[in-house]
Amino acid sequence: MNIISFINQKGGTGKTTTCINVGACLANKGYKVLLVDIDPQGSLTTSTGIETGDNTLYEVLKGAADVNDVIQVHNNYSVLPTDLRQSGAEMELVKEVGAEQLIKTNVISQLKDAYDFVLLDCPPALSLFTVMSLAASNGVIIPLQAQFLPLNGIVQLQNTVDLVKKRINPALEVLGYVFTMYDSRKNLDKQVYERVEAENPGKTFKTTISNNVTLAEAPAFSQDIYEYDPKAKGAIQYAELTDEIIERIK
């Protein structure tokens, strides 16, 4: 399985939107896809219209539920949902021996290669849940906006990835940085893109995601962009990004 974490400790970078629409595009290409909502805010779960029942990711991590019983299907891909019950779980789970391995042991290991891609939507923080996701992944995608101030956080994020790779998960690799809400007409956007590429040669995706209103509207209808408007600019861009991701994995 290709297990990819979508991470950025800053909120509002299009992380959830990117995770959902890359997953939807992969599913449309015939891959078996599972989206895992790691963020206690449950944005991915809400955006796909999944109704959380008695059991969510929280119960799976606690060992109180089997992951295969909690997974739900949306369109042609699957979702492992979460909700606010998970918001207090970090303090509870951090006491567990090997807590950083709980997603790997209680989620990934139980899937038995049932999926081609497992995409993890991480919370906007360098928290235990983020470390859990990195420990279970073999790839990382970092969505970011073309702004100079958040670039300082990218260094901290990269240090966290490097530390997890060194101490926990040697297979972990950064697949790339993807710019969201990008405006090619603005010099600032171009300058930030060029700086990130210069500091991370070959790691910046050529495809950028523009500020497209349909991408913002789709979650309100519990749909990904390919359900909502497959001809939208955002749908075309996410298709191009997905092709880049597949190529990098190959």
N, C-alpha and C positions, 0 to 999 in steps of 0.2 A: 504494500500500500504506500502511496505517496501521502505523507502526513505533513500538512503545511499550517503553520501558525501565522495569522495576520495580527501584527502587533504594532502598537505605538502608545506610549504612556500619555500622550496628549489626546484629548477628546476632540471630536469634530473633524477628523482627518479623512473621513469616508471609509473607515476600516470595515465596518459592518456592511455597508453598501458594496464594497469591493469583494468581500468574502461571499456574500450571497450571489452576486451576479457572475463572478468567476465560477462559482459552483454550478449555477444554472446553465452557464454556457458549456461547461464540461459535461453536464448531464445531457444537454442537447446533442452533444457529439457522440453520445452513446456510452460514456463512462458511468460507472456506478459511484455515486457521490453521497457522502454524509457530511452535513454541516453540524458542528458542535458549538453550542452557545456557552462560552465560558464566562461571559460577563454577567454578573448578578443583576444588572439593569435589564437584561433580557431583551435587548433591542433586536437581535436576530430572530428570536422566537416571535416577538410581536410583529416584526416586519413580514414574516412568512405566514402570519395568521394562525400559528399553532396554539392550540388551547392546552395549557399545562394541567395535568390531572394530579393525582395523589403523589406521583413520583416524577422527579426531574433529575437533572445531572447531580444535584445535591445528594439525593438518596443513593445514586450510583456511586459517588465518591465515598459515601459513608459505608458502602457495602450492604445497604438495606434494600437494594433493588438491582436486578440484572439489566445491564445496558440494553440488551436486545428487546426487553419488554417495554422500555421507556421510549425508544426511537419511534418517531412518527413520520409519515410520508407526506410530502408536499409536492404536488405536480410530479416530476419524474426524478426527484432526489429526496433524500431523507434528512431529518432534523432531530438532533438530540437537544431538547429544550431545557431552559432554566427559568427561574423567576426570582423574586426578591427573597425567597427563603434562603438562597445561597449567600445573601449579603453578610450574614453573620457567621458563615461557615469557616471563613479563613482562620479566625481565632480558635475555632474548635478543631479544625483539621491540622493546624500547625503543630499540635501536640502529638500527632500520630508519628510513629517511627516510619521514616521513608515517605513523608507526606509529599515530597516533590515528585514522587513516582506514581501518585494515585491515578492520574489520567492514563498513564501508560498501562498500569496493572488492571484498573477497574473498567477502563473504556477500550483502549486500543487492543490490548491482549485478548479481550473477549469477543472481538469482532470476527476473528478467524478469517482474515483476508476477504471479507464479504464485499469490500469496496475497493475501487481503484484509487479514489481520492478521499481523504478525510481532511476537511478544512476547519480549523479552530479559530473562532472569533474571540480574541482575548480582551480583557477589560482594559480601559485606558489608565493603566497604572503598572508599575513594575512590582507586582504583588506575588504572593505565593501561587495564585492561579496562573499567572503568566509564566512563572518558573515551571510549574507542572506541565503547561502546554509545550514549552521549549524542550523539556526533558523527554516528551513523547514524540517530538517531531523530527523529521529529517530535512525540513525546509522552512525558511522564514521569509515572509513578504511584508515589507514595511510601507504602508500608505502614508503619505505626508503632503502637506500643502507648501506652496512656494513662498515661504516667509522666512526671514533670517533668524528671528528670535527662537523659533522651535528647533533650529539646527543644533543648538547646544544640547538639547535633549537627545538628539540622535547619537551623540558620542556616548552618553550614559547608556542608551539602549544597546548600542553595539558592544559596549563593555559587558553588559549583562549576558548577551548572546555568547560572547567569547568565554565568559566564566562558566556558563552552563555547558558549553562545548568541551571545555577543558576538564571540568570536574564530574560531569554527569553523563553527557551525551556526545561522544566524539563524532557521531554521524551528522550533527547539526550543521547546516550551511545556510547562509543568507542567499536566497534566490535573487532578491533585488528590491530596489526602492521604486515605488510607483507614485507619481505625482497626480493628485486629485484636485478638482476645482481649479484646474490649470487654465491660464489665459495666455496663449502664445503671443498676443498683441502687447503684453506688458513686459517691459524690460526687466522688472524685478523678478518676474516668474522665470524668465530665461536665465538671469544671473544666478538664481538659487539652483536651478536645474544644473547649470554648468558647474557650479561649485560642488554639489553633491556628486556629480559624475567624476570630477577631478579628484575628489577625496576618496572615491570608491570606484575605481576604474572598472568598467564593464558590468557594474552592478545596478545601474539605473535603467529601468525599462524604457525603451524608445517610445512606447505608447503612453500617452498622457490622457487623463480623464478630465474633460472640460466640465464647467459648472452648468449642468444640463437639468432643466426643470423637471423633465420626466423621471430622472433618477430620484428626485425628491418626492415626486407624487406617487410612484409605484408602491412604496411601503404602506401608504394610507389605504390602499386597496388589497393589502396582504399579498402582493405580487412582486415577483422579480421583474426586471426590465423587459425580459423576453416574453413574459405573459402580458405585461401592460402595454408595451409599444416596441415590438421587435425591430421596427425601422428607425427608431430614435437614434440620434447621434451617440448617446450613451451606450446603447446596445451594440452599435458598430465598434465603438472604442473598446468595450469590455471583451468583445470577440477577438479583437486584435491583441489585446493584453493576454487573453487566455492562450492564444497561439504562441505568444512569446514564452509564457510559462511552460507550456508543453515542450517547446524547443529547448529551453534551459534544462529541464529535467532530463531530456534525452542526452 
